[in-house]
Amino acid sequence: MTPLIYNLFFPTFYYLILAGISVAGKPVPIPEGTFDIRFDGSGGTIIDSGTTLTYLPAPAYKPFLAALRSSTRGEEVYGSATGLDLCYKATPDLGLPVITFEFAGDAKYTLSVKNAFVFTYEANGELACLAIASSGPAGSLGIIGNIQQQNFQIAYDLDNNKLSFRQKNCAST
């Protein structure tokens, strides 16, 4: 469970306090304040089922991408038609690391491979492409998108300003 934060400038969004990200169990070095809501209402991180990908501001995205590259075994593919920044040839020995978003309240949101990567076919075979992108410069809004929410049961407790989540195989219910 993690607190929902109210932003006076954008009261219809569900803001969360993203405290950090880890890749393969190691914290990504993200500058302090990267995920903060600023005095003008910009920044912060929301959860939004209407946005497909997850977006991180550049000060978080760049070190996150570097951590992924250094933790992944496999052949990177450049110039994919997906338009996504990081794609690998999807081979049986491709080792994709575990990604965990860490929220206030010691809430850990650990993504399965299918929550972190989209799989697609192109002329050079099947690709695994990162379903997380940059939202822009420092102060940009971070968004937890719907690919990352799939097979999670998410509950919005608006009376107590809390968000809870747990992994669940939604196809089995």
KOLDOVO-967355 format. One record per residue (C-alpha): residue number from 0; residue in three letters; x, y, z. Coordinates in Angstrom, 3 decimals, always signed. Example, Ala and Ser with C-alpha at 12.3 -4.5 7.8 and 13.67 -1.06 7.14 Angstrom:
<atoms>
+-----+------+----------+----------+----------+
| pos | code |     east |    north |       up |
+-----+------+----------+----------+----------+
|   0 |  Ala |  +12.300 |   -4.500 |   +7.800 |
|   1 |  Ser |  +13.670 |   -1.060 |   +7.140 |
+-----+------+----------+----------+----------+
</atoms>
This chain:
<atoms>
+-----+------+----------+----------+----------+
| pos | code |     east |    north |       up |
+-----+------+----------+----------+----------+
|   0 |  Met |   +0.000 |   +0.000 |   +0.000 |
|   1 |  Thr |   +1.215 |   +3.471 |   -0.857 |
|   2 |  Pro |   -0.270 |   +6.945 |   -0.343 |
|   3 |  Leu |   -2.136 |   +8.794 |   -3.082 |
|   4 |  Ile |   -1.008 |  +12.411 |   -3.256 |
|   5 |  Tyr |   -3.233 |  +15.346 |   -4.177 |
|   6 |  Asn |   -1.909 |  +17.903 |   -6.666 |
|   7 |  Leu |   -3.945 |  +21.111 |   -6.527 |
|   8 |  Phe |   -3.034 |  +21.929 |  -10.143 |
|   9 |  Phe |   -4.162 |  +18.531 |  -11.528 |
|  10 |  Pro |   -6.775 |  +17.168 |   -9.102 |
|  11 |  Thr |   -8.071 |  +14.432 |  -11.433 |
|  12 |  Phe |   -4.780 |  +12.494 |  -11.537 |
|  13 |  Tyr |   -3.744 |   +9.817 |   -9.048 |
|  14 |  Tyr |   -0.258 |  +10.830 |   -7.894 |
|  15 |  Leu |   +2.095 |   +8.424 |   -6.155 |
|  16 |  Ile |   +5.417 |   +8.984 |   -4.423 |
|  17 |  Leu |   +7.948 |   +7.075 |   -6.516 |
|  18 |  Ala |  +10.942 |   +6.757 |   -4.194 |
|  19 |  Gly |  +13.248 |   +4.803 |   -6.499 |
|  20 |  Ile |  +13.766 |   +2.084 |   -9.070 |
|  21 |  Ser |  +15.918 |   -1.016 |   -8.915 |
|  22 |  Val |  +17.175 |   -3.203 |  -11.748 |
|  23 |  Ala |  +18.314 |   -6.750 |  -10.965 |
|  24 |  Gly |  +18.043 |   -5.898 |   -7.271 |
|  25 |  Lys |  +20.384 |   -2.901 |   -7.500 |
|  26 |  Pro |  +19.144 |   +0.666 |   -6.938 |
|  27 |  Val |  +19.362 |   +2.914 |   -9.995 |
|  28 |  Pro |  +21.278 |   +6.138 |   -9.168 |
|  29 |  Ile |  +18.551 |   +8.724 |   -9.690 |
|  30 |  Pro |  +19.102 |  +12.331 |   -8.589 |
|  31 |  Glu |  +17.187 |  +13.296 |   -5.475 |
|  32 |  Gly |  +13.998 |  +15.226 |   -6.216 |
|  33 |  Thr |  +13.578 |  +13.790 |   -9.739 |
|  34 |  Phe |  +10.081 |  +12.455 |   -8.979 |
|  35 |  Asp |   +8.903 |  +15.377 |   -6.820 |
|  36 |  Ile |   +5.875 |  +17.519 |   -7.625 |
|  37 |  Arg |   +7.134 |  +21.062 |   -8.122 |
|  38 |  Phe |   +5.620 |  +24.298 |   -6.788 |
|  39 |  Asp |   +3.925 |  +24.989 |  -10.138 |
|  40 |  Gly |   +2.289 |  +21.524 |  -10.117 |
|  41 |  Ser |   +4.645 |  +20.024 |  -12.704 |
|  42 |  Gly |   +6.503 |  +16.781 |  -12.190 |
|  43 |  Gly |   +5.479 |  +13.971 |   -9.916 |
|  44 |  Thr |   +4.343 |  +10.486 |  -10.911 |
|  45 |  Ile |   +0.818 |   +9.330 |  -11.682 |
|  46 |  Ile |   -0.737 |   +5.944 |  -12.331 |
|  47 |  Asp |   -2.931 |   +5.996 |  -15.439 |
|  48 |  Ser |   -4.714 |   +3.075 |  -17.082 |
|  49 |  Gly |   -5.334 |   +5.212 |  -20.185 |
|  50 |  Thr |   -1.634 |   +5.558 |  -21.005 |
|  51 |  Thr |   -0.014 |   +2.539 |  -22.650 |
|  52 |  Leu |   +3.662 |   +2.880 |  -21.717 |
|  53 |  Thr |   +5.338 |   +4.011 |  -18.531 |
|  54 |  Tyr |   +7.175 |   +7.316 |  -18.828 |
|  55 |  Leu |  +10.035 |   +8.531 |  -16.647 |
|  56 |  Pro |  +11.644 |  +11.986 |  -16.641 |
|  57 |  Ala |  +15.080 |  +12.010 |  -18.306 |
|  58 |  Pro |  +17.084 |  +12.329 |  -15.047 |
|  59 |  Ala |  +15.615 |   +8.938 |  -14.043 |
|  60 |  Tyr |  +15.266 |   +7.395 |  -17.495 |
|  61 |  Lys |  +18.892 |   +7.778 |  -18.584 |
|  62 |  Pro |  +20.437 |   +5.966 |  -15.578 |
|  63 |  Phe |  +17.582 |   +3.436 |  -15.663 |
|  64 |  Leu |  +18.375 |   +2.626 |  -19.312 |
|  65 |  Ala |  +22.080 |   +2.329 |  -18.485 |
|  66 |  Ala |  +21.310 |   -0.053 |  -15.612 |
|  67 |  Leu |  +19.135 |   -2.186 |  -17.909 |
|  68 |  Arg |  +21.805 |   -2.346 |  -20.594 |
|  69 |  Ser |  +24.473 |   -3.409 |  -18.102 |
|  70 |  Ser |  +22.185 |   -6.039 |  -16.529 |
|  71 |  Thr |  +20.882 |   -7.637 |  -19.729 |
|  72 |  Arg |  +22.472 |  -10.450 |  -21.659 |
|  73 |  Gly |  +21.545 |  -10.376 |  -25.311 |
|  74 |  Glu |  +21.959 |   -8.660 |  -28.625 |
|  75 |  Glu |  +20.588 |   -5.132 |  -28.757 |
|  76 |  Val |  +18.743 |   -4.218 |  -31.971 |
|  77 |  Tyr |  +18.924 |   -0.629 |  -33.183 |
|  78 |  Gly |  +16.357 |   +1.115 |  -35.379 |
|  79 |  Ser |  +13.372 |   -1.032 |  -34.500 |
|  80 |  Ala |  +10.097 |   -0.110 |  -36.195 |
|  81 |  Thr |   +8.473 |   -0.001 |  -32.742 |
|  82 |  Gly |   +9.995 |   +3.408 |  -32.046 |
|  83 |  Leu |  +10.979 |   +2.210 |  -28.579 |
|  84 |  Asp |  +14.451 |   +3.039 |  -27.270 |
|  85 |  Leu |  +15.675 |   -0.372 |  -26.204 |
|  86 |  Cys |  +15.067 |   -3.646 |  -28.060 |
|  87 |  Tyr |  +16.809 |   -7.006 |  -27.926 |
|  88 |  Lys |  +16.627 |  -10.080 |  -30.101 |
|  89 |  Ala |  +14.259 |  -12.370 |  -28.195 |
|  90 |  Thr |  +16.372 |  -15.500 |  -27.963 |
|  91 |  Pro |  +16.056 |  -18.304 |  -25.399 |
|  92 |  Asp |  +19.223 |  -17.127 |  -23.636 |
|  93 |  Leu |  +18.131 |  -13.479 |  -23.374 |
|  94 |  Gly |  +18.466 |  -12.583 |  -19.715 |
|  95 |  Leu |  +16.120 |   -9.729 |  -18.879 |
|  96 |  Pro |  +16.540 |   -8.346 |  -15.350 |
|  97 |  Val |  +13.822 |   -7.818 |  -12.758 |
|  98 |  Ile |  +12.618 |   -4.204 |  -12.533 |
|  99 |  Thr |  +11.082 |   -2.916 |   -9.299 |
| 100 |  Phe |   +9.431 |   +0.445 |   -8.706 |
| 101 |  Glu |   +9.707 |   +1.449 |   -5.062 |
| 102 |  Phe |   +6.947 |   +3.664 |   -3.700 |
| 103 |  Ala |   +6.442 |   +5.462 |   -0.396 |
| 104 |  Gly |   +5.257 |   +3.202 |   +2.392 |
| 105 |  Asp |   +7.852 |   +0.576 |   +1.446 |
| 106 |  Ala |   +5.572 |   -0.589 |   -1.390 |
| 107 |  Lys |   +7.488 |   -2.539 |   -4.029 |
| 108 |  Tyr |   +5.939 |   -2.966 |   -7.474 |
| 109 |  Thr |   +7.927 |   -5.700 |   -9.217 |
| 110 |  Leu |   +7.352 |   -6.105 |  -12.932 |
| 111 |  Ser |   +7.262 |   -9.424 |  -14.727 |
| 112 |  Val |   +9.056 |   -9.574 |  -18.086 |
| 113 |  Lys |   +5.667 |   -9.124 |  -19.819 |
| 114 |  Asn |   +5.049 |   -5.969 |  -17.756 |
| 115 |  Ala |   +8.394 |   -4.472 |  -18.694 |
| 116 |  Phe |   +8.860 |   -5.558 |  -22.330 |
| 117 |  Val |   +6.608 |   -5.894 |  -25.364 |
| 118 |  Phe |   +7.354 |   -8.708 |  -27.785 |
| 119 |  Thr |   +7.021 |   -8.070 |  -31.499 |
| 120 |  Tyr |   +8.108 |   -9.601 |  -34.785 |
| 121 |  Glu |  +10.149 |   -7.733 |  -37.360 |
| 122 |  Ala |  +12.149 |   -8.812 |  -40.407 |
| 123 |  Asn |  +15.093 |   -9.813 |  -38.219 |
| 124 |  Gly |  +12.953 |  -11.987 |  -35.893 |
| 125 |  Glu |  +11.223 |  -11.588 |  -32.568 |
| 126 |  Leu |  +12.189 |   -8.598 |  -30.454 |
| 127 |  Ala |  +11.767 |   -7.788 |  -26.772 |
| 128 |  Cys |  +11.377 |   -3.999 |  -26.495 |
| 129 |  Leu |  +11.294 |   -1.979 |  -23.295 |
| 130 |  Ala |   +7.760 |   -0.660 |  -22.654 |
| 131 |  Ile |   +9.143 |   +2.313 |  -20.704 |
| 132 |  Ala |  +10.186 |   +5.596 |  -22.306 |
| 133 |  Ser |  +11.348 |   +9.109 |  -21.450 |
| 134 |  Ser |   +8.716 |  +11.721 |  -20.643 |
| 135 |  Gly |  +11.134 |  +14.564 |  -21.276 |
| 136 |  Pro |  +13.444 |  +16.819 |  -19.260 |
| 137 |  Ala |  +13.623 |  +17.273 |  -15.501 |
| 138 |  Gly |  +10.244 |  +18.325 |  -14.148 |
| 139 |  Ser |   +8.324 |  +16.199 |  -16.641 |
| 140 |  Leu |   +5.420 |  +14.088 |  -15.437 |
| 141 |  Gly |   +6.151 |  +10.428 |  -14.765 |
| 142 |  Ile |   +3.382 |   +7.966 |  -15.653 |
| 143 |  Ile |   +2.885 |   +4.336 |  -14.671 |
| 144 |  Gly |   +1.090 |   +3.045 |  -17.774 |
| 145 |  Asn |   -1.275 |   +0.183 |  -18.456 |
| 146 |  Ile |   +1.254 |   -2.368 |  -19.745 |
| 147 |  Gln |   +2.860 |   -2.205 |  -16.320 |
| 148 |  Gln |   -0.568 |   -2.576 |  -14.648 |
| 149 |  Gln |   -1.592 |   -5.759 |  -16.453 |
| 150 |  Asn |   -2.072 |   -8.769 |  -14.176 |
| 151 |  Phe |   -2.043 |   -6.568 |  -11.101 |
| 152 |  Gln |   -5.075 |   -6.084 |   -8.914 |
| 153 |  Ile |   -5.071 |   -2.365 |   -8.115 |
| 154 |  Ala |   -7.377 |   -0.795 |   -5.534 |
| 155 |  Tyr |   -7.924 |   +2.935 |   -5.102 |
| 156 |  Asp |   -9.014 |   +3.746 |   -1.537 |
| 157 |  Leu |  -10.038 |   +7.358 |   -2.068 |
| 158 |  Asp |  -11.464 |   +7.745 |   +1.446 |
| 159 |  Asn |   -8.038 |   +7.061 |   +2.931 |
| 160 |  Asn |   -5.894 |   +8.295 |   +0.007 |
| 161 |  Lys |   -4.168 |   +4.937 |   -0.470 |
| 162 |  Leu |   -3.380 |   +2.731 |   -3.444 |
| 163 |  Ser |   -2.832 |   -0.973 |   -3.001 |
| 164 |  Phe |   -1.706 |   -3.516 |   -5.551 |
| 165 |  Arg |   -0.791 |   -7.150 |   -5.855 |
| 166 |  Gln |   +0.155 |   -9.385 |   -8.730 |
| 167 |  Lys |   -2.698 |  -11.562 |   -9.949 |
| 168 |  Asn |   -3.176 |  -13.804 |  -12.949 |
| 169 |  Cys |   -6.233 |  -12.001 |  -14.304 |
| 170 |  Ala |   -6.771 |  -14.600 |  -17.059 |
| 171 |  Ser |   -7.577 |  -17.234 |  -14.422 |
| 172 |  Thr |  -10.468 |  -15.346 |  -12.817 |
+-----+------+----------+----------+----------+
</atoms>
